[in-house]
Amino acid sequence: EHEAFLQALRTADGMRRMWDAFESIDVEKAQASVSEDRENIIDLVRESPGIEAFNNMVARHLLQWIVSQSASSLDGMFDSGAEVSLYDLLRGCSDICWVFRKIGEPGRALDYMGRGLFALETRAAELPDEDLAKLKTTLLFNRADVRRSLGDADGAARDDALAAACGGAPDDGSWEMVTKAAKAKMDSRDFAGASEDFKRAIALHVEAGGGESQALAGLQADLANCMIRLGDHAFALDL
């Protein structure tokens, strides 16, 4: 059962579904075999520490346990080397880093991102070139974000530049991450590559229900700028 639980967390959205479940914990919805016992327990919780505080406490303890178990499992995957699929290893690395950032431990996220990048470099021959570029781009952009949160602007700038040089669109699926790739390409004057990324970011933003917004207007302005630099003034005007 323990291994099945860890396998469930390693699915594409396992950690994120777990996080959503913890955010919805509500002791008032709990059941008991004896209804009177349930009411007595709820009354005690209301008196101290309070419903919301109790819910947060339960979620925090469960999350700490799951993060500990997940990190231990991931350490085992790293130690297993080539016996573990590189895709599974990097997915686990991405998920645990996402959780570490959510719980305010960016230093631990940075450590696992470094280990993930090292594994990717040493086992690069196992992946198609396109997948390698996407995964490396994603890890580097994510590490740049963590570095920024830690106040390491120079380190973040280096990772952004390395990510842009990989030539792959981030394997993340979010318009925010694709936008970062586009802006990095703009900075390196790759306006053709940037324009394609901005188009993808706009499509993802609309798919996510963004609609008309300041963010969408900013993406369109950046795309128009790229098209002007490429000499396609008509396309830019249509935006």
N, C-alpha and C positions, 0 to 999 in steps of 0.2 A: 504493500500500500504506500509506503514511503517513497519508493522508486516511481510508482505510478503518479504520485503527487508531483514529484520533481519533473517528470516527463510532461505533465500537463502545463507546468510553468514554462517549459521550454517551447511550447507552441508559439506560433507567430505573434499572438496577442495575449499570451498567458499572463504575463506580469501586469499588463495594463488592465485586464479584466479583474485580476486580483485586487489591484489598487481601487478600481471602481467599486468592488464589493465592500472593501473596508470603509470607503467613504460613506456607504449607505447602512452601516451597522446601526441598529436601533434596538436597545434592550426592551423597549416598550412593545415590540413586535414578537418578543420571545414567547415560547409556549412552555407549559409545565403540565405534568400529568394530573396535578391537583390545582384547580383554578385558584383556590384560596392561597396556596403557596405562591403562585405567580403574583397575585396582588400584594402580598406581604413583602415579597422581594422588591417589587417595583416601588412600593412605598419607602422602603429602606434606602433604595438608590436615590429616590427623589430628595430624601432628607440629607443625605451625604453619600457621595460627592456631588450629586445632581445628575440628571439624565445625560446631558450633553458631555459633561466631564467624564462620566463612566463610559459612554460610547467611545470617546476619544482614547481613553486609557486602554480599553479592550483592543481597539484597532491598532494602537501603538505597539502593544506587547505582541500581538499576532504578527504584525509586520516585521518587528525586530527578529522574531523567531524565523520567519520565512526568509528574510534577507540573509540571516546567518546560514540557514540550510542551503539556500541557493548559491551563496558564495563558496561554501564548502564543496558543493557539487561541481561548481565551475572550476575550482582549483583542481579537483580530480580529473576533469576533462583536459585541462592544460597539461597535467602530469602524464596523461595517457598518450599524448603526442598524436601520431598519425592514426592511431586506433579510432579516434573520434573524427567525424566529418568536420571539415573546416567550416562549412556553412553552419552546422549546429553550434560549434564553438563560438563563432562570431555572433550568432544570434543571442546566445546566452550572455556573452560579454556585453552586447548592446543593451539587453534587458536589465542586467544588474547595474549597469552604469546609469540607466534611466531612473531606476529606483533610488540609487545612492544620491542622485541629484535632487530627487523629489523630497528625500528625508534630510537634506541639508548636509550631505557628506561628499562634497565635490572632490576632495582629495583622494578618496577611495575610488571614485569614478575615474579620475585621471590615471590612477595606477592600473586599473583593469583595461582602460583604453590603450595604454602603452603596451601591455601584455598582448592585447588583441592585435595591435599593429605589428608587433614583433612576430607573432604567429603567422600573420598574413604575409610578411616579408619572407620568412623562412620556408613557408609552404606554398609560395606563389605558383609554383609549377603545377599544382593540383587544380587550378582554376582556369577557365577560359579568360582571355584578356579582357573582355568586356565586363565580366563579373568582378575580376580583380580591380579594375579601375573604379567601378561603382562602389565596391565595399571599402576600398582605401579612401576614396573621396568622402564617403559618409563618416568613417571613423575620424578622419582628420578634421572635418568641419565640426563634428561633435566635440572633439578634443579642444578645438579652438574656442568653442563656446564655454567649455569648462574653464579653460585658462582665463578667459575674460572675467568670468564670475569670481575668480581668485585674484583678480587684479594684475594678471600677467599679460599686458597688452602686446608686448613684443613677441612672446611665445605664441599668442593667438594669431598675430599677423603672419608669423612664419608658417603655422599650420594652415591658415587660409591660403597662403601662396602655394604650399605643397599640394593642397587639395585641388586648387585650380589647375596646377600643372599635370595632375593625373589624367585629365581629359574625360572623366566620367561624370554623368549626372548622379547626384546622391541617391542611394537606394533607400529612400526614406518614405516617399509618398506624400510628403507635406509640401505645400506651396512655399512655406517659410524656408525650408532647407534648399529647395530648388532656387529660390531667390538669392540665397547666399552664394550659390555656385555661379549664378548669372552675374552678380555684382563683382565677384572675384575675377571673372573673365573680362568684365568691362575694365576693371583696374589694370589688367594685363593687355588691354586693347584688342582682345579677341571678340570683336563686336558681332561676328557671325555666330559664334558659339553662344555668346550672351543672349542674342536675340532669340535663339531657339529655346534657351532655358527660360527666358521671360515669357514666351508664348506658353510653355508648359506650366509655368507657375500661375499664369492667369487662368488657364483651364482648370488647374487643381483648385485654385481659390474659388472659382465659380461652382465647381462640383461640391466643394465643402459648404456651400450655401452662403458664400461671402457677399454675393450680389454687389450692388453699387455701394462702394465704401471708399474711404480715404486710402486704404491699402491697395485696393484695385486701381484707383486713379494713379497711385504712385508707380505701380507695375506698368501700367499703360504708358506713363510718361517715360519710364526707363526704356521700354521697348521702342517708343518713338525716337528716343535719342540714339539708340543703336541703329535703327533703320536710316536715320539721317546720316549717321557716320558711314553707313554702307552705300549711301547715295540714293536710297529708295524714299524720296520725299513724298510720293503719292501715298505709299502705305502709311507713313507717319501721319499725314494729314487725315487719313481715314479714321485713325484712332481717336 
